[in-house]
Amino acid sequence: MNWAARWIGGRFHYGWFVVAVVFLVLLAAAGTRATPSVMMIPLEHQFGWSRATISLAISVNIALYGLMGPFAAAAMQRFGVRPTLLAALGTMGGGVALSSLMTHPWQMVLIWGVMVGGATGVAALSLSATVVTRWFTSHRGLAMGILTASSATGQLVFLPFLAAIAQKYGWQPVVLVVAAASAVVIPLVALLLPERPADMKLRPYGEGHDMPSAPPQPQGNPLKIAFGALTSASRTRDFWLLFFSFFICGASTNGYVGTHLIAMCGDYGLSEVQGASLLAAMGIFDLFGTTLSGWLSDRFNSRLLLFWYYGLRGLSLIYLPHAFGIEFFGLPIFAVFYGLDWIATVPPTVRLTTDVYGKEHAPIVFGWVVAGHQLGAAFAAYGAGLLRSSLGTYTVASMISGGLCLIASFLVLRINRGPREVAVQTA
């Protein structure tokens, strides 16, 4: 890694190079997380599994993806980012490859739900928060926005390609392609990802020489660190406002739209490739929207940004069932408005978490907030599948998701109303 620092030299701070490496890791993880939505219809046709059955495996995946967040953040503090991430990437790639042999629903729950869900939970928002707080003092919002946008880029890169493979060759080649993508990023992490700026004889980007050095690395049990942070943070109102607003965020994004939009398009006569292309188009807008959101969160009130993000997302979801009935402009209008704001909520939420709980404890507390996000996503993934199976339509699920977003737009206005930092006990 020292050779990389010397090569970069005075061109730019190595922290931006770390952002690039982590972006590629998150890109592979995002493609992995999006894969089940491409597999849903082929699995339904080949094995006769219902959407509720497939949605159960996806909901377990989403729930574990979120629940791993605080423990992953604690493990990164205790054992280091690189060892933790390498173990997760190996598990993720191996699990995806193994799933090519599955023939029963319980195998999908075990492999895609437990193995892949837990592994992708390490290569997730908690990783982004940990890297950004370690490597950046200024421009944190922009760096977080870039890393968060990796989810959108993952959809843009993977979904249309994977959908075309699934439509022509079936779902097994899809999982082998995704497993290979996971394997490619492992050497990048092993060779190019240092733990902290001090390892490269650097200070965090934007930090002056008169600033205090980084605190010593925690030596406790990661489980104790994670639960200690939860115990302290859960005594505060701000934690629950962050938790439940992010629960709604997860329910209305990768839980509902990310999981069911391709299948929903099939209900209206659109192919898997057309549905995946719609998601990819939304990913393009989200790439810009989330990066812009990071830039805005460095300059404007994060509560007000979240108010607008949740409110506009709610209106977009309420509009979605009507979009299929408008011949040309319906779905493109939805793709633009929903796409721009899909995961734009992340940078302001990280900023508020850091403001309330402090730089060192924020990644672990945010990990618990992300757990709320993914529990909401799991709730929506399974709940929308049940509603579709019982009602034959996704309209009610869309209305519920939109209404929850409107509620969240008012919840976030109460976060961090006073200028304070909450002490968090992690040991």
N, C-alpha and C positions, 0 to 999 in steps of 0.2 A: 504493500500500500504506500510505502514511502516513495517508490518510484512514480506512482500516480500523482502524489503531491508535488514532487519535483517537476514532473511534466506540466502540470497545471501552472505551477509557479505563481507569478503575479497576474495571471489572466483573470481569475476570479477565485472566490473563496471556495475551499474544498467542500463546504457545506452544500453548495449547489450540486456538486458531483454526487454527494450522498443522496440528495433528493432524486437525482436521475436514476441511481441504482435502485432505490426503494420504489420509485415509480414503476420500474420494470417488474419488480417483485409483485407489487400490488396489481399491476396489469395482468399478470399470469393468474393471480388469485381471483381477480374479478372475472376473467374468462371461465375459470373453473366454477365459480358460484353461479354464473349465468347458464352453464351447460344443461342443468336439469330442465329448464324451460324449453330448450330445443328438443330434448328427449321425450317430453310428455306425450305428444301425439304418437310418435313411433312405438313407444312402449305400450301405449293403449291399444294400438293396432296389433302388435306382435303377440302380447301376452294376455290381452283382454283386461288389463288392470284398469280400474276406474280412476278418474281424476282425483277423487278423494283419497284413494290409496296412494297414488303417486305424490299427492300434496302432503300426505303424512310424512313421507321420507324427506321432502323438501323442508317442511316445517321443523323437523328435528335438526336438519342441517343448519337452518337459519338460527334456531334457538341456541345451538352450541356455538355457532359462529360468534354470537354476541356474548354468551356466558363465559367464553374463553378470554374475553378482552381484559378484565382486571387481573386475572392470573397470568396472562401473557405479559402484561405490563410489569407486574411484580417480578416475574421470571427474568425479564430483560434487565431489570435493575439489579437482581441478585446474581445471575449467571452471565449476563451480557446479551446484547442484541443479536450478534452473529451466531453463537451456538444455539440460541433459542429458535432463531429463524431457520437455520439449516435443518434442525430436527423437524420443524413443521413442514418445510418444503419437501423433505424426503417422504414424510407420511402422506402428504397431499398427493404427490405424484404416484406413489405406490398404491394408494387407495383408488385413485381414478383408474389406473391401469387394471387393477384387480376387478373393478366393476364390469369390465368387458365380459366376464364369465358369469355374471349373475343371471338367474332364471326365476327367482322367487321374490316376492315383495319384501320379506324380512331381510333378504340380502341387500336390497337397495337401502333399507332403513339403516342397517348396520354399516354399510360401506359409505354411501353418500351422506347419510344422516350423521353417524357418529364419527367415523374416521375423517372424512373430508370436511365435515362441518367443524370439528374441533381443530383441525390443522389450518383451515382458512381463517379461523378466529385469531390466530397468531399474526398472519399477514393481513392485518385489517387496520381499522382506524386507530387502535391503541398503538400500533407500530408507528403510524404517522405522527401521532401526538408525542410519542417518546422521542423520535428523531428530531422533530421540529423544536421541542423545548430544549433539547441538548445542543443543537447546532445553530440556533438562531435566537438573538435577542431582539433585533429589529426584523421587519418583514416576515414575521411569523405567520400572519394571516395569508400572505401571498404564497409562502411555502406550503402551508396546509391546504390552500385551495388547489395548488398544482397536484399534490399527492391525492387529495380527495377526487380530483377529476380523473384519476386513473380508472375508477370504476366505469365512468362513461367511455373512456378510451378503450377499455377492455371489451365493452359491448360493441363498439364501433369496429374493432379489429376482429373479434371472434364470432359474433352472432351470425351475420349473414353467411360467412364462410362455413361455420358449423351447421347451420340450417341447410345449406346446399348439399353438404356431405350427407346429412341425415336423410334428406329427401331422396337422394340418389342411391346411397349405399347402405342406409340403416344407421342405427345408433352406435353400434360397436366401434366403427372407425372413428366416430366423434370422440369417444373417451380416450382412444389411443393418441389422437392429435393433442388433446388437452394435457394428457400425462407427459408427452414430449415437451410441451411448452413449459411445464413446471420444472422439468429436469434442466432446461437450458439456463435458468436463472441461478441455479445452485452455485456454479463456479463464480459467477459475478459477486454473490454475497461472500463467498469464501475468500476471494482475492481483493475485493475493493471496498468493503464496508467496515471501517474502524468503529470502535465503541463510542469514543468521545473526541471532541476537538483536541484535547490535551494529548491524545495519542499521536496526533500529527503535529504537535508543538504549535497548536493554534488556539485562539479563543473563539467562542461562538460569534457568528456573523453579527456585527453591529455592537459588540461589547467592547467597552473601553478598557485600557490597561489598569485603571483604578478600580475596576469592578472586582468583587470577591471571586475567588476561584470556585470550581464546582465542588459541591459537598461530597464527603466520602460515600463510596458505594455501600448500600445497605447489606448487612450480613445475615439477616434473619431468614426464616422460612418464608418462601413466596406466598404460601397459603395464608400465613399469619399476617404478612404485609398487606395482602389484598383484603382480607376480612377486617383488619384493623382500620384500613382506610374507609371501608363501607360502614363500619360501626360509628366512626366519628362523623362522616359526611351525612349519614342518614338521620342524624339528630338536627339537621338544618333544613329549613323550608326550601332553600334554593336547590338542594339536591333533588328533592321530589318534583319540583317544577321542571328541572332539567330532564329528569328521568321520564316523567309522563309525557312531556312534549316530544321527547325523542322516541318514546314508545309509539306515538302517533306518526312520527316521521317514518319509522320503519314499517308500520302497518300500511302506509299509503305509498311506499316506494317499492323496495325489492320484495316485500311481502305480497303485495297485491299486483301492481303493474309489472314488476320484474318477473314474477312467477307466472302470471296468468294472461298477460296481454297477447302472446302468440296464440294461445288456445282460444282466447276471446275473438281474435281476428278470424280463426277457423270457423267460429259460429256464424260469422257474417260472410263466409265464402272466400276468405283470403287464405292463401297458402302459407306454410311455415316460413318460406323465404320472404314473402311479403311482410308477414308479422315481424320477423327478425330484422328486416330492413327498416321497419318503422321504429323499432327499438334502437337500432343503430343511428337513425336520423336524430332521435331524441338524445342519443349519446353525444352527437356532434354539438348540439345546442348546450347540453349540460357541461361539456368540456369548457366552453366559453363562460357559461353562467357560473360555474363553481369557481373557476379561476378568478373571474371578476368579483365574486362574493368574497374571496380571500383578500383581494385588494381593498374592497370596500370595508371589510371588518377591521383593517388597520387604520381606518380614517373616520368611520361613522359608528353611531350607537348600535351595538349588536342586537339589543332588544328590538329596536325598530326594524332592523333588517329582517329579523326572524318573523316579526308580525306580518310584513309584506310577503315573505316567502311562503309561510303557511297559508295565508289568506288566498293568494293567487293559486297555489296548488289545489286548495279545496275547491275553488271555482272551476278549475280545469277538470277535476275528477267528476264534478256534478255535470259538466258539459259532455264528458266522454261518451255516455250511451247515445247521445243525440248526434255525435260526430259521425257515426257510421251511416246515418241516414242522409247526410249531406254529401252529394255526389263527389265533389272535387276538393273543396276547401275544408271539409270537416276534420279529417284526421291530420292534415298538415297544420291546421291551427292548433289542435291539441298538442302535436309534437313540439311545436315552437314554445308555447307557453309552459307546458309541463316540463319539457326538456330543459329550458333555461334554469328552472328552479328545482330540478329533481333532487340533487344532494347539495344544493347551495347552502343548506342549513348547517352543514358541518363546521366550516370555519368560524362563524359567529358563536356556535355552541362551544367549540374549543376555547375561543377567546373568553367567553363568560366563565367557563369552568376554571381557566387559569386565573382570571381576575378574582374569583371567589376563594379558590383553594390554594393558590400559589404554584409557582413553576415546578417544583419538585414533586408535589403530590398530585398535580392536575392529571398526568397520564393515567394513574391508577383510578382516580375518581372518575375520569372520563371513560375509563374502561367499564365501570359499572353503569354509567349513563348509556354507553353503547350496548350493554347487556339489555337495558330497557328497550333500545331501538330494535334489537333482534328478537326479543320476546314479542314485541308488537308485530314484527314481520312474520314470525312464526304463527301468531294468532291470525293474521290476515291471510297467509298462504293456505292454511288449513280451513279457516272459516269461509273464505271465498270459494274453495273447492267444494265444501259442503253445500253452500248456497247454490252454486251452479248445478250440482248433482240433483238437488231437490226441486229447484225452481226452473231449471233449464235455461237460465240467463244470468249474466253478471250485473244486471242493472242495479239491483238492491245493494250489492257489494260496493259498487261505484258510489252510490249515494251515501252509504255509511262512511266510506273512506273520506269523501269530500266533507261531510259534516264534522268528522273528527278533526280534520285540518283547520276548519274555521274555529273550533274550540281551542286548538293549540295556539292559534294566532293571538288569542287574548291571554292565555296562560303565560306566554313568554314575556309579556310586558311587566310581570311581577318579579322577574329574576334580577338578583343583585341590585336592589333598589338603594342600598346604602354603600358608601365607599369603605369596604372592609375586606380583609382576607381571613378566611376561616382556618384555624389551626386544625390539622389532620394528624391523628396518631396512627402510625403504620406498624408499630412494633409493640 
